[in-house]
Amino acid sequence: MPEATIRSILDAVPLPAIFVGKDDRIAGLNRQAEALLGPVEARPFITAIRQPAVLDAVETCRSQRKPGTARYLAKQGDQDVIYTAHCAMVEAGPASGVLISFEDVTDRQQIGQMRRDFVANVSHELRTPLTALMGFIETLQGPARDDPAARDRFLAIMETEAQRMNRLVRDLLSLSQVEEMERVRPDTRLDLVELLASVLHSLTPLAEKAGGKLQSRFDAGPLFVEGDADQLRQVFGNLVENAIKYGGRPPEVLLRLSVIERDPVMRGPALCAEVIDNGPGIDPVHIPRLTERFYRVDSHRSREMGGTGLGLAIVKHIVNRHRGRLKIESIPGQGSRFTVILPRVL
């Protein structure tokens, strides 16, 4: 088969593809394969690929005249890329050979890993309270059956663990609903000043119980956005509640709302809502991962405070649904600032 014909056929393949001739040399490759493997035309395919799984798949395909697949690993910058190499025989007399195409399955692998991690995290989060409940039930049925003081103490702990599981299930359902609706942009006109005032009003008792105070500083309203009122209350309720729980002692939380005349990313007017606390701050190494599911800076303290590790993941998805941006800034020892920027409706 002429080289020009081989190249023409390979260029019609949408994936990176190479053709290995009977002499074990690469008889042709398309532009995508050249970007992946480099200028390897006419080289022995063993020196061009150098991955035993793919080499074995080629030999098996050639000897058994059957298609085969193998995993091929590559690097793009600092990122690992995973390909499935598909091998198939091309019968063309003296010009017969093996066609190898490379399918990028990195996203598929990452999604699979995310699912496995998610199941493992949920199982871990549920295992502790379930183990505690089973232990206390066994104790109440046995040694503590006739001990009223122990029974009351155990029942109180069991209630706490049951509430913890209930919060986890509630947040999982909330996260699922938010992800399902993320591509549907809300279109209800809302006064963000009024909504934030209601959030502060509902959380003032929690701040007072902790000996702290909530402060607000809003630009003159009303200031409108298009949004889902329940979801935006969830966003700012979560951020303010976190500031109260994990802020300084006593906590001092400022909720500030200001107008941005023109946001460069949104290319139009926007509203900037900031939740600022006086807490110990967050090490910069943690900030990029704070919105991951179940990621916690301090797992023990978070669980003690009733956190599920899903709050900021929910916040991120809701902000994305509203076509907004979430920024997290913190300096250890100087508190944290969580900023939500939303498109303004005039």
Secondary structure, DSSP 4 states (H G I P E B T S, - for coil): --HHHHHHHHHTSSS-EEEEETTSBEEEE-HHHHHHH-S-TTSBHHHHH--HHHHHHHHHHHHHT--EEEEEEEEETTEEEEEEEEEEEE--GGG-EEEEEEEE-HHHHHHHHHHHHHHHHHHHHHHHHHHHHHHHHHHHHTTTTT-HHHHHHHHHHHHHHHHHHHHHHHHHHHHHHHHHHTTS----EEEHHHHHHHHHHHHHHHHHHTT-EEEEEE-SS--EEE--HHHHHHHHHHHHHHHHHHS-SS-EEEEEEEEEEEETTTTEEEEEEEEE--S----TTTGGGTTSTT--SSHHHHHHTT--S-HHHHHHHHHHHTT-EEEEEE-TTS-EEEEEEEE-B-
